[in-house]
Structure formats: C-alpha cells, structure tokens
Amino acid sequence: MVKKYWEADIKGHIIVAPTLKELANKLMIKPSMIEGVYYRSRLEDKIKIRKVIEEPVWTPPSVKLPNAQGFFEISFD
C-alpha cells in the first residue's frame, strides 16, 4: 500500500501531516500561506515543504527445493 503525506522541515524540526491543509493547521498558518511556500518557494530559506510518497518494497517469493517426500516450500515473506 502506497503511503503519502506532507512534511515540513523548519530548521531541522520535521512536522508531518496527511494533507497540506492539516500541515497548515499544525504550523498555525493560513492554508494559502503553506501553498505559497510549497508551490511558489516563498520563505524557502526558513521552511521546506515536500510531498512524501513511500511505496512498499516488493520482494518476490522464495522457493526451496523439494525435500525427500517431493514437497517444496514457497515463502511470501
């Protein structure tokens, strides 16, 4: 499952929220201000905002060779 959220970096202090509007609420600023920071690079020397998209790492299943009874094992870890 893909995980998406917004992240604000203010002098090394990271604040995370699922939407820009909620991020603005956490920072106690107007949503229009946060959009100006993100889309038009206002105040970029004080605050950096980025959208984070984390995709899960897919690992293929592993197959173990057949044992003495002729059975083999598939692992989906």
Secondary structure as UniProt FT lines:
FT   STRAND          3..10
FT   TURN            11..12
FT   STRAND          13..17
FT   HELIX           20..27
FT   HELIX           31..40
FT   TURN            42..46
FT   STRAND          48..54
FT   STRAND          62..64
FT   TURN            68..69
FT   STRAND          73..75
//
